[in-house]
Amino acid sequence: MAMNDSALNPEETARIRALLKPRKKTERMWPLLGAAFLAAVSALAFAAAMIVAPPVVSQHVVQSAP
């Protein structure tokens, strides 16, 4: 075993520093895809409701022609 000034093993110290280094943050795509899917489903639901819903005016606007 080689003599060095530190009582700690340099390989172990490097390993500990590598483990303590903060990880790179990566952006996740699942929240974005989930929000887009929810928006698409709600748009389709509103479109289907507009097609299926009965008309608001149930009688003719013009009752008699001049």
Protein Blocks (a to p, Z undefined) as FASTA:
>chain_A
ZZdfbfbdfklmmmmmmmmpccdddddfklmmmmmmmmmmmmmmmmmmmmmpccfblbdf
blbdZZ
